[in-house]
Amino acid sequence: MTTNNDPLHAMKAYQDAISRAGVRCALDPRDMNPPSVLIRPPVLNYTFGRGRVGAEWTAWLYLPDAGVLEALKSGFDLLDKTRAALADVGVAVLRAAPADFQTPDGGIMPGFTLNWNTSQ
């Protein structure tokens, strides 16, 4: 999938793929309802004289605030479903790292950050 020519189109395509896999997915943090995935805008890489040549993507997988161990029980399954959904659109997740996300009310929610790259 060539995605870095139109990052907004790519974000929507990733959201659609993850949603089809049965995982809630959003592009806007205001639409998050854990467990769910938030697709973040990419870091765009440029090469002089060539324009945009790549994008570094991040998605945040939010898990329910049920304590870390309880959240991770379902988290690994959601992680596998998300990775498989992205693989279906030609994306290879390079890294999934445990993370803690701050909630609007100041709490902490466990989850993962997922990273992948695309290029032209």
C-alpha positions in Angstrom: 0.0 0.0 0.0 1.5 3.3 -1.0 0.5 5.6 1.8 2.8 8.4 2.3 1.5 10.4 -0.7 -1.7 11.1 1.2 -1.3 10.6 5.0 -4.9 11.4 5.7 -6.0 8.7 3.2 -3.6 6.3 4.8 -4.8 7.0 8.3 -8.4 6.2 7.2 -7.3 3.0 5.4 -5.5 1.8 8.5 -8.5 2.7 10.6 -10.8 0.8 8.3 -8.5 -2.3 8.3 -8.3 -2.4 12.1 -12.1 -1.9 12.5 -12.8 -4.8 10.0 -10.7 -7.0 12.4 -13.2 -6.3 15.2 -11.0 -3.8 17.1 -12.3 -0.3 17.8 -10.2 2.3 16.1 -10.2 6.1 16.0 -8.3 8.9 14.4 -9.3 11.5 17.0 -8.5 11.0 20.8 -12.0 12.3 21.6 -13.4 9.2 20.0 -11.5 6.7 22.1 -13.4 4.0 24.0 -10.9 1.4 25.3 -10.0 -1.2 24.4 -9.2 0.6 21.1 -6.5 1.8 18.8 -5.7 5.5 18.0 -3.9 6.1 14.7 -1.6 9.1 15.0 -0.4 11.3 12.2 2.9 10.2 10.8 6.3 11.8 11.0 7.1 12.7 7.4 10.7 12.3 6.1 12.0 14.3 3.2 15.0 14.0 0.9 16.4 17.1 -0.8 15.4 17.2 -4.4 13.0 14.2 -4.1 10.3 15.4 -1.8 8.6 13.1 0.7 10.2 9.7 0.7 8.9 8.0 3.9 6.7 8.2 6.9 7.1 6.9 10.4 3.7 5.7 11.9 2.6 5.3 15.4 -0.6 3.8 16.8 -1.6 3.8 20.5 -3.5 0.7 21.7 -5.4 1.7 24.8 -6.4 -1.1 27.2 -9.2 -0.9 29.8 -8.0 0.5 33.2 -8.5 -2.8 35.0 -5.0 -3.0 36.5 -2.0 -3.8 34.4 -2.0 -7.6 34.5 -5.7 -7.9 33.8 -5.4 -5.4 31.0 -2.5 -7.3 29.4 -4.6 -10.5 29.3 -6.8 -9.0 26.6 -4.1 -6.7 25.4 -2.0 -9.3 23.7 -5.0 -10.6 21.8 -5.9 -7.1 20.6 -2.3 -6.5 19.7 -2.2 -9.6 17.5 -5.5 -8.7 15.8 -4.2 -5.2 15.1 -0.9 -6.4 13.7 -2.8 -8.9 11.5 -5.2 -6.2 10.2 -2.3 -3.9 9.3 -0.5 -6.8 7.6 -3.6 -7.3 5.4 -3.0 -3.8 4.0 0.8 -4.3 3.6 2.0 -2.9 6.8 4.6 -4.7 9.0 4.5 -3.5 12.6 8.2 -3.1 13.6 7.7 -2.6 17.3 5.1 -2.9 20.0 6.2 -1.4 23.3 4.3 -1.3 26.6 3.1 2.2 27.4 1.1 4.1 30.0 -1.3 6.8 28.7 -2.6 9.6 30.8 -6.4 10.0 30.7 -8.2 13.4 30.6 -9.1 13.0 34.3 -5.4 12.5 35.2 -5.5 8.7 35.6 -3.2 6.2 33.9 -4.3 3.7 31.3 -2.1 0.8 30.2 -1.5 0.0 26.6 1.0 -0.3 23.8 2.6 1.9 21.2 2.9 0.3 17.7 5.4 1.6 15.1 5.8 1.0 11.4 7.4 2.7 8.4 6.2 3.3 4.8 8.2 4.6 1.9 7.6 5.7 -1.7 
